[in-house]
Every structure is written in C-alpha cells, then in structure tokens.
Amino acid sequence: MITRLIPQPIEIEINDTCYKFAQLRIGEISRIQAWLDSLPNPMATIKTHLEGLTPDERKALLIEAQKELRTWPPQYGTSKGLEMIGRPEGTRIFMRAALKRCQNHMTDADCDAVTESLDLDTLAQIIEIASTGKLSGVDGIEKK
C-alpha cells in the first residue's frame, strides 16, 4: 500500500544491465530547463538561412520564427520541450538527469554511454517514468 503513495523506482534493462528510474525532482528538472533556456531563439537560428531566399520565403520563415518566439524558451513537460529533449543533445542532458536520479555514482560519460545504446521505445518509457513516476501497465518495481 505504501508503494502506491510513494512511487518506487522502476527497473529497466539496458544492454544487460538494470537501471532504476524514478520521477524527476525539481532540481533535476531545473537543470534540464536551464539547458532549454540556453537554446538559441528561433530568430537567431534562422538568420543564417535567410541569405539566398526569395522575399516570400524569407517572410514565411520570419513569420514561423515569430510564432515560435511567443512560447520561447520551450518548457520542460510541454510538447516543444519534449521535441527538444528528443534531439541528440537534449536526450543526453535528459538521460544524465534521469540516470543520476537513482544511480548517483554515474558520471556524465557513464550516462552518455548508456544513452547511445537506447532505442526509442526505451527512451519513451524512461520519459514516462521521469514525468509521472509510473510506467503504463506496471504495478511492481521491475520492468525488463
């Protein structure tokens, strides 16, 4: 009963090693958010792509960048934040936080090695656990 009140880590096997994952705490989320905050805004990103475009193409890019600026920087837990976490650098930052949550002895290099071997389904499971503390359809503490 107590495990329903206090979420327990969930084990996931990656390359024949079991790693525990749990819902991220505010400190871990804030480190991910700090990375999201550091990303260049859409206007800065498109400047290098404007040269050689027609006026209509430039206008279309600028309008799209202005739309993105309304919700910039992306926030952890939003679809845009998840999109950024899905990029290689974002996945690396996220996985460092997710792995160190329960394996605090791991170095960044250790985390990066695990991250390089992830498939998308496993990453999706880890994101679900990090966000909710649960994994759909799993009541116990193990998922292999």
GIHU-V572264 format. One line per field, one symbol per residue. ss: DSSP state (H for helix, E for strand, L for the rest). Layout:
ss=???
This chain:
ss=LHHHHLLLLEEEEELLEEEEELLLLHHHHHHHHHHHHHLLLHHHHHHHHLLLLLHHHHHHHHHHHHHHHLLLLLLLLLHHHHHHHLLHHHHHHHHHHHHHHHLLLLLHHHHHHHHHLLLHHHHHHHHHHHHHLLLLLLLLLEEL
